[in-house]
Amino acid sequence: MNSRYLKIGMLGLVMIVLVSVQFVPMDVLAQSGQTGGDYDPVGILTRLRENREKFVEKKFDYRFSFLSEEDWLRYADWNLKLGDQTGLSYLGYHAITYQFGTQGGSQNKTANSNTNVIVGWTPPWQSGPDQGGFIFQFLNVSQMRKTNGAEFSQSLGLTSFTSDSPVNVNNFRSFAWHQKLMDGRMEVRVGQLEPAALFNSNTYASDDMRSFFSTPLSSEPSRTHPGAGLGVIVIGEILDDVFLGAAVADARGEGDFMDFHSFSKGDYMTNAYVAWKPTIDGLGQGTYQFAMYSVDATDTESFSRGFGLNLEQSLGDNRAVFVKYNQSDKRQPLVRKSLGGGIMWTNPFGWGEDWLGLGAGWSEPTDQTLRDEYLLESFWRMQLTPAVQFTPGVQLCFNPSRTPDNDLQAVFTLRLLAEF
């Protein structure tokens, strides 16, 4: 498809969103499932209030905590008071991940440190359903051993990666204003943005800090989105539980600094998104979404495009299933197509906030001389305290594409995460 016509179509989708949302009296942030507490100033306060309710309802396990229940409640109340009085709110996560594999040799271990900081501000004059706010988000990934995550995966013979944090990263993911409109039925975001973090995400398989590790399950390895850059995102609900979204962003975005000048050079990434979020009797909430994108050629990268499909469905109070597929065309990264799916048990052993996941994945390398890769992955995320999680995991990697004489490798993972 011609890039020009694709961009025209996506801009048309923005107009459809603007015209259609007036007929559906729903709150986009609460219903879309795409803005999330990590990316919205109002959502951060909502997350803090939810955490406080968990303290009150004793849903957290305090056996490993040096703070008492009263101490955790005081800390939660202080955060909420800060937000209510000043409009400021924040969330932060720091995770250390250690992996070792069965390949042997000097590159059979790797580790990384992953820090994600989100700060929101809602001005005092912004209130009601059409309130707005500012969001800042910064991500740092630092490799802690001589062998980084990419080299570790390559030493296993893999084209895909065993985690979604394989190299050093300094990423200003968001520096933007979020504004709700039309009684909360639409949301517009303007500023430094990372549409890849917003569109086509998955509750159970989109974050190697909290869920699965391997890229077929924790990411979309075929995606060719640029880094964060200046852009505009529009999301609206056009029918009950049906959402449309569109984005235009700088195709030259790198995310390692805030650069608003290259947007004027006229090379853009355009993204369109549709989601259906029904609540099914006897099962619960589901999310069925499709996203497509196009990235203009720049002086350093050629034209690319792709699409992704993400499906997830609750199966009652403590189980859910998911499937995700993505592929790219024209310019492609190491992986051309990938498919992942699995089942998640939440609170599997009666411990608050625990997750137990079992997933399977498939990757097709861009290099057609290499064979396809398959994997099985399982992890158990243990909520040790209200702010600390410990996660052991294992991956069985079948048919590593770069080592045709080896049909199986195993990867063992330990992750420790603290929320602040």
C-alpha positions, 0 to 999 in steps of 0.5 A, a space after each residue: 500500500 502506498 505510504 501516502 494513502 495509508 497516512 491519509 486513511 489514518 488521518 481520516 480515522 482521527 476524524 471518525 473518532 472526533 465525530 463518533 465519540 459524541 454518541 457514547 457516554 463512556 469514560 475512555 480512560 476507564 474503559 479502553 484498557 490502553 492508557 493504563 495507570 503507568 501513562 496517565 496522571 489521573 490513572 496514577 492516582 487511581 492506582 494508588 487508591 487501589 493499592 490503599 484498598 488492598 492494604 485495608 482489605 489485607 490482600 497483600 502478604 506482610 510476612 517478608 516486610 520490615 514495615 507494619 500494616 499501619 506503616 504501609 497505610 501511612 505511606 499510601 495516605 501520604 501519596 494520596 494526600 500529595 496528589 489531592 493537594 498538589 495534583 502531583 503523583 508518581 510511580 516508580 519501579 526498579 527491577 534487577 533480572 539475572 539469566 543463565 543458560 545451558 549453552 556453556 562458555 563465557 557468555 552463559 550469564 547476563 543481568 540487567 537493571 531496569 528503572 521506570 519512573 512516571 510522574 503526573 501532574 493535574 493542575 488545580 483548575 482541571 477537574 471533572 470528566 474533561 480534566 487534563 494533565 501532564 505526564 513524564 516517563 523515563 526508562 533506563 536499562 543498564 546491562 550489569 555484566 560484560 555479556 549483554 542480553 543480546 549477546 547472551 541470546 546470540 550465544 544460545 543461537 537465538 534470533 529472538 531475545 530471552 528478555 525485552 531488555 537486551 541492551 542499554 537504554 535511556 528513553 524519555 518515553 513521555 513528556 506530554 499533555 493528556 486532555 479528556 474531551 466530550 465528558 471523558 469519551 475522548 482523550 488527546 495526547 500531545 508532546 513526546 510520545 511512544 505510540 508503541 507503548 500504547 497501542 496493541 498492548 496486552 495486560 498479561 504479556 507486554 512487560 518483562 519487568 512484571 510478566 513473561 521475559 522472552 520477546 515473543 511473549 513480552 513484546 512485539 519483536 517484528 515491530 519497527 516503530 521509532 523511539 519516542 518523539 513528538 506526536 499526537 494520539 487520539 482515542 475515542 469510544 465510538 460504540 459501547 465497548 468499541 474504541 478507535 485510536 490513531 497516532 501521528 509521530 516523528 519517524 526520526 524519534 529516538 527517545 534518548 533525548 527530547 527533540 521536537 525539531 525533527 518533526 518538521 522534516 516531514 517524515 512520520 509514523 502513523 498508527 491506527 488501532 481498534 479494540 473491542 472490550 466486552 464483559 462476558 457473563 460468566 467469564 469477565 472482561 475481554 480485550 480484542 484489538 488490532 493495530 497497524 502502522 506505517 513508518 516513512 523512510 528517513 535518511 538513515 532508515 527505509 520505509 516499513 509497515 506492519 500490524 499486530 493482533 492482541 487478544 485477551 479474555 478473563 476466565 472467571 476470577 483468577 484465570 485469563 488467556 491471551 494470544 498475540 501476533 505481529 509481523 512487519 513488511 519492507 524494512 524488518 528487524 531480526 524477526 519478521 513474524 511472531 506468535 505468542 499465547 498462554 494462560 495466566 493464573 492470578 492469585 494462584 495459591 491465595 497470595 495477594 497479587 501473585 501471578 503464575 504464567 505458562 506461555 508458548 511462542 513462535 518466531 520467524 527470522 527475517 533471514 529466510 535461510 534460518 529455521 523458525 524458533 519455538 519456545 515454552 516459558 513459565 514464571 511465578 511472580 511472588 508478591 513478597 510485600 506490597 512493594 516487592 516482587 520476586 519472580 523465578 522463570 524458565 524458558 525452553 527454546 526449541 530449534 535455535 535458528 542460528 545453531 542448526 545442530 542444537 535443538 534445545 536450549 534452556 534459560 533460567 531467570 530470577 527477577 527482583 522488583 521494587 515499587 516506590 
